[in-house]
């Protein structure tokens, strides 16, 4: 079973993003979404430290 967690982007630095959900912050790898136009405030789904959607 795959558990995807929606998180809000706080800051982006190259292909890494600092994301927040429920008061917790985590660094997320954006490699799989590198061709998407992402900006702070956007939401994405994460799994094991990777942005998947």
C-alpha positions in Angstrom: 0.0 0.0 0.0 1.3 3.4 -0.9 0.8 6.3 1.5 0.9 9.7 -0.2 1.0 12.8 2.0 -0.1 16.2 0.7 2.3 18.9 1.6 2.6 22.7 1.0 5.8 24.0 -0.5 7.5 26.6 1.7 10.7 27.2 -0.2 12.4 25.8 -3.4 16.1 25.4 -3.9 17.0 23.8 -7.3 15.4 20.3 -7.1 14.8 20.3 -3.4 11.8 21.9 -1.6 11.1 22.5 2.0 7.5 21.4 2.5 5.1 21.6 5.5 2.1 19.6 6.6 0.4 19.8 10.0 3.3 21.8 11.5 6.0 19.4 10.4 8.6 20.4 7.8 10.5 18.0 5.6 12.9 18.4 2.6 11.4 16.8 -0.5 13.1 15.8 -3.7 11.5 17.4 -6.8 13.3 15.3 -9.4 10.2 13.5 -10.7 8.4 16.9 -11.1 11.4 18.8 -12.5 9.4 19.9 -15.6 6.5 21.3 -13.6 6.1 25.0 -12.8 6.1 24.8 -9.0 6.2 27.8 -6.6 6.0 28.3 -2.8 2.4 27.9 -1.7 1.7 25.0 -4.1 0.6 21.6 -2.8 2.1 18.3 -3.9 1.8 14.7 -2.9 4.9 13.1 -1.4 6.0 9.6 -0.6 9.3 8.6 1.1 10.8 12.1 0.6 9.9 12.3 -3.2 7.3 14.5 -4.8 5.1 12.1 -6.8 2.2 14.4 -8.0 
